[in-house]
Amino acid sequence: MADMYQRYQAYADATDPLRDMASAVLPLSQWNWPGMPQPLAMKQFVAGLDTFAHTRVTHVRPPFGLDQILDNGRTVVVREEIADHTPFCSLLRFRKELPAGTAPQPRVLVVAPMSGHFATLLRGTVKTLMRDHDVYLTDWHNVRDIAPEEGNFDMDDYVGHVIRFLQKIGPGAHLLAVCQPTVAALSAVAVMAEAGDACQPDSMTLMAGPIDTRINPTGVNDLAKSKPIDWFEKNLVCTVPERYAGAGRRVYPGFLQLAAFMSMNMERHVGAFRNLYNDLIEEETARAEAVKVFYKEYFAMTDLAADFYLETVRLVFQEHALPLGKLHYRGAPIDLSAIRHTALFTVEGEKDDICAVGQTLAAQELCSGIRPSRRLHHVQTAVGHYGVFNGSRWNKEIYPRLRDFITMHQH
């Protein structure tokens, strides 16, 4: 499927200069005579240029922009640091410059999805967590930019990264995994528990993740089971073009993942750009800016390593290896009942159409070694998938429960 990536690249090469031109013309086109309103035709022209300019798909991680945070009523400076690094991921730490003598805050490792978007999709999650915690984050690199000489990346490598980063942070940390990586995060904790690793986390929070997709299967689950794994490899795996550092590497391209995301809610996305055009004409600046900010993040895509993508489809969505006790790490079976030290909090969204209610809850029964008093489950009403870890209900209803759970199980 190398030619599919080439066709996409040819399209981007042809249309991105047009978007650049639209952006360049915008400042020149917003003229008006003093005391005279801008003609409607000109407003429509400018709105069209602006809307078109914001349809660009990019492949570079946007900045987090978390330079300061409100911590217990005081504004503190935040410095983004790289605490550890591999060819495939950077362990970021959002270090707060707290006053001398401030008590250490609970350390939390946030495991971001490797599912086509950059870790900046969790910017709101991290910003909220930083109020009361010392936050670390897995910042997955775009495999399109990783030389093939660095080797392949599969599910074992993902689990291995979680273990490595928990060991880097040290004993007494807490783990929070959002969506796709809940399977790998839960596996990592089980592997560490079996090994008696001193760095196994004090608590783990699994949010809106596909622990057992046999429960209340969604459209995403049905799609993953609709074809044999060979079909996914033949039709969705491409080869990175020569111009990039990862030339020759087999990937599931970000542009295909974006197309899949868009197709699930195409009417909503088309409507969003229609509203953006109308808001620009009507000078509804705040509403227009909100749409621009959202799609700038949404259209920032990263390729996935083919081995990891195909194993995720096969093991998580087709074979249900984790809930059936058939998932392995480096050849050894993963025993979830070995987890005893780590407390478990699972969170789901009532209206989640990606990971339906019950799929993450399954972890509670699978982790039979954790005492009931150290387990908690919460279903958040009136939210879909993204509302579990972003937005007002995450901030006001879910986060306080998470904060209290971490505090309760801080050793």
Stockholm file with secondary structure:
# STOCKHOLM 1.0

chainA/1-411         MADMYQRYQAYADATDPLRDMASAVLPLSQWNWPGMPQPLAMKQFVAGLDTFAHTRVTHVRPPFGLDQILDNGRTVVVREEIADHTPFCSLLRFRKELPAGTAPQPRVLVVAPMSGHFATLLRGTVKTLMRDHDVYLTDWHNVRDIAPEEGNFDMDDYVGHVIRFLQKIGPGAHLLAVCQPTVAALSAVAVMAEAGDACQPDSMTLMAGPIDTRINPTGVNDLAKSKPIDWFEKNLVCTVPERYAGAGRRVYPGFLQLAAFMSMNMERHVGAFRNLYNDLIEEETARAEAVKVFYKEYFAMTDLAADFYLETVRLVFQEHALPLGKLHYRGAPIDLSAIRHTALFTVEGEKDDICAVGQTLAAQELCSGIRPSRRLHHVQTAVGHYGVFNGSRWNKEIYPRLRDFITMHQH
#=GR chainA/1-411 SS CHHHHHHHHHHHHHHHHHHHHHHHHHHHHCCCCTTSCCCHHHHHHHHHHHHHHTTCCBCSCCCCCCCEEEETTEEEEEEEEEEEECSSEEEEEEEECCCTTCCCCCEEEEECCCSSBCGGGGHHHHHHHTTTSEEEEEEECCGGGSCGGGCCCCHHHHHHHHHHHHHHHCTTCEEEEESTTHHHHHHHHHHHHHHTCTTSCSEEEEESCCSCTTSSCCHHHHHHHSSCHHHHHHHHCEECCTTSTTTTCEEECHHHHHHHHHHHTHHHHHHHHHHHHHHHHTTCHHHHHHHHHHHHHHTBBCCEEHHHHHHIIIIIIISCTTTTTCCEETTEECCGGGCCSSEEEEEEETTCSSSCTTTTTHHHHHCTTSCGGGEEEEEETTCCTGGGTSSHHIIIIIHHHHHHHHHHTCC
#=GC SS_cons         CHHHHHHHHHHHHHHHHHHHHHHHHHHHHCCCCTTSCCCHHHHHHHHHHHHHHTTCCBCSCCCCCCCEEEETTEEEEEEEEEEEECSSEEEEEEEECCCTTCCCCCEEEEECCCSSBCGGGGHHHHHHHTTTSEEEEEEECCGGGSCGGGCCCCHHHHHHHHHHHHHHHCTTCEEEEESTTHHHHHHHHHHHHHHTCTTSCSEEEEESCCSCTTSSCCHHHHHHHSSCHHHHHHHHCEECCTTSTTTTCEEECHHHHHHHHHHHTHHHHHHHHHHHHHHHHTTCHHHHHHHHHHHHHHTBBCCEEHHHHHHIIIIIIISCTTTTTCCEETTEECCGGGCCSSEEEEEEETTCSSSCTTTTTHHHHHCTTSCGGGEEEEEETTCCTGGGTSSHHIIIIIHHHHHHHHHHTCC
//
